[in-house]
Amino acid sequence: MNAKERIELITGGLQEVLKGNILEEVIEREGRSLKIYWGTAPTGKPHCGYFVPMVKIAHFLQAGCEVKILLADIHAFLDNMKAPLDLVAHRAKYYEFIIKALLRAIGVPIEKLTFVLGSSYQLSKEYQMDLFRMSSIVTEHDAKKAGAEVVKQVSSPLLSGLIYPLMQALDEEHLGVDAQFGGVDQRKIFTLAAENLPSLGYKERAHLMNPMVPGLAGGKMSASDVNSKIDLLDSAETVKSKLKKAICAPKEIEGNGIISFIEYVLFPISELANGKGNGRFDIQRDVKYGGNVTYTSIEELKKAYSEDLLFPADLKKGLETALNALLDPIRNEFASSPDFQAITEAAYPSEDKTKKKKKEKKIGTGYVAMKAATDEKALAEAAVEGRKHVEDAISTGAEEAIGKLKVMDGPQ
Ligand SMILES: N[C@@H](Cc1ccc(O)cc1)C(=O)O
């Protein structure tokens, strides 16, 4: 691969690149490998949306970059304590396990990749002094603005949310990289870094931004909306039921999470395996709907979909098969590794228990409302409400709730 091809591979499919000349400087003129990092704050469990940055990381490695993945444990805490301090070390370990499994699942050699734990260098005297220096040149207003799309916005914002973007900016210097990679939601933090590192006597870095890929419900993938994301360890049955609920309007391409997932995850992964331009996506289909079909480009698939030659149900079925094939090796790694299982329990203890309790409480409320209903209409409304919770509960495996299903169904 010559320098031009390397740069093309590194920047392919990105939404935006700032200071792209740094790539040329390093790869063409200096003739060394580009050092780049991607940071992730170990909060909730990573979902299928994580395949999106992984595909780019695969490209960076193919292009000969030195890639670091920052497990930003302190950031996970600073962002409204999404990860409590006593759990954050376990969560960082869990992220390392699952990210490695994910990369193996898409056939990326992970030997050339380094994982760095944020707290392993961010507590040093030098880093802390830099943080104080930075806090004396960035205004409160600018720090707040920088974090607006990344740090959770709450009614009484904590000071920690202002420290977060400053530290992300400093990470570029302290990780010794040429570039930072992230979603375009990181843009304001990236520009804060670009504007302020030079004032501290440090180099401005290049910034590489991936587009935001809509979740399966059409919106931004969010850890809080169960149906907008599929967990990397979800069973085949859960995948099926989540896909069933995903919005997929016939003929509509714009904001269609199913098509985006195929575009940004499945085609690129298929290309990783078969070579650029050789991606493919198979759909098994009843003969009466046209029989099995293979698309060799996303444009071809989109065209068929918009012309109603490919129906939502068949598209979903194709995604289900492809996704399960992708998740199978991750599920197998989990099933065969006691260490992986132990770290999951340590990182997310009793998560299921708390969830179950909440669901059961909601069902209880629905049931009480039904009993209290005095007319037909109120009864019907309460039943619908209660039933929704039961459905939710079944998908999360709340045993007791399932037992109550009969009670809920009774009065209807
Ligand atoms: N801001 C990133 C996490 C991150 C933290 C620190 C960094 O240096 C880089 C990235 C996110 O939204 O997940």
Ligand as a Chemical Component Dictionary entry (heavy atoms), coordinates in Angstrom:
data_LIG
# 
_chem_comp.id                   LIG 
_chem_comp.type                 NON-POLYMER 
_chem_comp.pdbx_formal_charge   0 
_chem_comp.three_letter_code    LIG 
# 
loop_
_chem_comp_atom.comp_id 
_chem_comp_atom.atom_id 
_chem_comp_atom.alt_atom_id 
_chem_comp_atom.type_symbol 
_chem_comp_atom.charge 
_chem_comp_atom.model_Cartn_x 
_chem_comp_atom.model_Cartn_y 
_chem_comp_atom.model_Cartn_z 
_chem_comp_atom.pdbx_ordinal 
LIG N1 N1 N 0 -16.012 11.137 24.932 1  
LIG C1 C1 C 0 -15.903 9.735  24.582 2  
LIG C2 C2 C 0 -15.026 8.996  25.532 3  
LIG C3 C3 C 0 -13.628 9.523  25.580 4  
LIG C4 C4 C 0 -13.050 9.900  26.784 5  
LIG C5 C5 C 0 -11.748 10.378 26.834 6  
LIG C6 C6 C 0 -11.034 10.482 25.664 7  
LIG O1 O1 O 0 -9.749  10.958 25.705 8  
LIG C7 C7 C 0 -11.593 10.122 24.462 9  
LIG C8 C8 C 0 -12.893 9.646  24.420 10 
LIG C9 C9 C 0 -17.320 9.125  24.583 11 
LIG O2 O2 O 0 -18.264 9.779  24.353 12 
LIG O3 O3 O 0 -17.491 7.942  24.808 13 
# 
loop_
_chem_comp_bond.comp_id 
_chem_comp_bond.atom_id_1 
_chem_comp_bond.atom_id_2 
_chem_comp_bond.value_order 
_chem_comp_bond.pdbx_ordinal 
LIG N1 C1 SING 1  
LIG C1 C2 SING 2  
LIG C1 C9 SING 3  
LIG C2 C3 SING 4  
LIG C3 C4 SING 5  
LIG C3 C8 DOUB 6  
LIG C4 C5 DOUB 7  
LIG C5 C6 SING 8  
LIG C6 O1 SING 9  
LIG C6 C7 DOUB 10 
LIG C7 C8 SING 11 
LIG C9 O2 DOUB 12 
LIG C9 O3 SING 13 
# 
